[in-house]
Amino acid sequence: MSALFFAVLSEAKPWLTKLEAKPISHSGKFRIFQKDNHYIIISGTGKLSMALAVSEFAHTLSKPERNQMKVWNLGIAGSGRSEHKLGDFFWINKISDVSSSKDFYPDRILNSNFKKETNLKTFDRPVTKEKQRDRFISLNSEELENLNLVDMEGSGFFEATSLYFPLENIAVGKLVSDHLEGKFCQAEDVETMMAKTMEGLFEEWTKPLPWVNVDSIETVDWPLVESFIQNLRLTETMRHDLKKSVRFFRLRHPQTQIPFPLESDKINLKSKTDLKNYFDQWRETLHV
């Protein structure tokens, strides 16, 4: 299981295409996309929006699911260092929230194709080295001296995820998009840079955490359920809810076979109402 948080669609788009993820219908505010047991969430800009998106997503999962989930935040960041080239990717080993003066320390990524690490500062507004730019925080040369990467979401992501997920499951990675010239990046440029980085990261993200046991629900139970429902016209939301019910049943009854409705009952499903009743009754048996 894995979840990937982005601030904006241009960062997420190459990953959505590669994963072939589809939006799921839910009652929350944020956009959540899913393919199998992988999720991509778009929060909007700013650390508060990111923290709220993390919280909303975490509450759709059980604690056992959260314990097995790899949770990443990837996105663009500005750099105050000329030696950092556009498109360079860094894992973040320290996050400093400028307004609260809090520091956070993500675990190091030891087995990645990407070896560079650095620190990140999260600001409440975009940052520039130029003077008097509207909507930007202008920094002088002294303030820029020890500045590696800057963003607007990193601290919000890490502080929120650390409340719901094991620290060893969490990682933050940033791609250099600009050198603080005081201009907003074009969406197509962000997509291009993210697509290049994604090619080396996608397999790392989808790979299960090395310390997590094999999930029998994914490898045994759910394939049986998928075979049973393949001719039923369930919505993505219904499939998502059914999977949660199967997981609930398995956690309470680890040695019991998953209960299925009678195969013969399928022929009586003539309408959406029939299907919904059939679906709801099945889920009830899973929650006993």
Secondary structure, 3 states (H helix, E strand, C coil): CEEEEECCHHHHHHHHHHHCCEECCCCCCCEEEEECCEEEEECCCCHHHHHHHHHHHHCCCCHHHHHCCEEEEEEEEEECCCCCCCCCEEEEEEEEECCCCEEECCCCCCCCCCCCEEEEEECCCCEECCCCCCCCEECCHHHHCCCCEEECCHHHHHHHHHHHCCHHHEEEEEEEEECCCCCCCCHHHHHHHHHHHHHHHHHHHHCCCCCCCCCHHHHHHHHHHHHHHCCCCCCHHHHHHHHHHHHHHHHHCCCCCCCCCCHHHHHHCCCHHHHHHHHHHHHHHHCC
